[in-house]
Structures are given as C-alpha cells and as structure tokens.
Amino acid sequence: MLHSSFAGATASPALARGMARCVDAGAGWGAWFLSLPPYSPDLNPIEMAFVKLKALLRARAIRTIDALWRAIGEICDLFTPEECEN
C-alpha cells in the first residue's frame, strides 16, 4: 500500500510513538495524511496582535481582574482595522 510505505518512510520518524499506526488506520477508512509546513508566528497575523496586546497590558501593571477587563476594552480601541483584518 503506497500510503503505508510513505508514512513509514517519511512521516513516522517525525511523529510521536504510536502516531504512524493512527495514520495507517485512518488510511483504511479513506482518510489521507496532510503534511503541514513548520509553524511560523511571523506568518500568523494574530500573533502580532497578541504581542501588542501583551506589551500594552504589561505596561499598565494591572493587579485585579476588573482592571484587567477594563484595560483590555480600552486597549482593543488602539488596534487599527488593518491589524484586525485577515
């Protein structure tokens, strides 16, 4: 079976123990294995928004839950529409 040889030759070394068996079992039901590229926070726009949010929250040195929620509400107004797209 082509899928088994592919999973065994390429995917198995990168998968945790037991995952290759899951991939093979899924192939029996018509499922297929999709290799994703390595994760990069630079390619994910929400990561940049979280960096900005965390920096602004740290600068305020908030110590209570109520103050935290108020600050998040105020900080959200600082994001531009372009930062919120995508």
C-alpha positions in Angstrom: 0.0 0.0 0.0 1.5 3.3 -1.1 0.3 5.2 1.9 1.8 2.8 4.4 5.2 3.0 2.7 5.0 6.8 2.5 4.0 7.1 6.2 6.7 4.6 7.2 9.4 6.2 5.2 8.7 9.9 5.7 6.1 10.6 8.4 6.9 8.1 11.1 10.3 9.5 12.2 8.7 12.9 12.8 5.6 11.5 14.6 5.3 10.5 18.3 5.3 6.9 19.2 2.0 5.3 18.0 1.0 8.0 15.6 2.2 6.1 12.5 -0.3 3.4 13.4 -3.1 6.0 13.6 -2.1 7.3 10.2 -2.3 3.8 8.8 -5.6 3.1 10.5 -7.1 6.3 9.0 -6.0 5.3 5.5 -8.2 2.2 5.8 -11.2 4.5 6.2 -10.2 6.6 3.2 -8.5 9.3 5.2 -5.4 10.9 3.9 -2.3 12.4 5.6 -1.5 16.1 5.0 1.9 17.4 5.9 1.8 21.0 7.1 4.7 23.4 6.8 6.6 24.3 10.0 4.7 26.8 12.2 5.9 30.4 12.0 4.4 33.1 14.2 5.7 35.7 11.6 3.2 34.3 9.1 0.2 34.4 11.5 -1.2 38.0 11.9 -3.0 37.2 15.2 0.5 36.5 16.8 1.5 40.1 16.1 -1.8 41.4 17.7 -1.1 39.3 20.8 2.4 40.7 21.1 1.0 44.2 21.0 -1.8 43.4 23.5 0.6 41.7 26.0 3.1 44.6 25.8 0.3 47.2 26.4 -1.1 45.2 29.3 2.4 44.8 30.9 3.0 48.5 30.7 -0.1 49.1 32.8 0.9 46.7 35.6 -2.7 45.7 36.3 -3.3 43.7 39.5 -7.1 43.0 39.6 -9.4 41.1 37.3 -11.8 44.0 36.9 -8.9 46.4 36.0 -7.7 43.8 33.5 -11.0 43.6 31.7 -11.3 47.4 31.6 -7.8 47.7 30.2 -8.4 45.0 27.5 -11.5 47.0 26.5 -9.5 50.2 26.3 -6.6 48.6 24.5 -8.8 47.0 21.9 -9.7 50.5 20.7 -6.0 51.1 20.0 -5.9 48.4 17.2 -6.3 49.7 13.7 -8.8 48.0 11.3 -5.8 46.8 9.3 -4.4 44.9 12.3 -7.8 43.2 12.7 -8.1 42.1 9.1 -7.5 38.5 7.9 
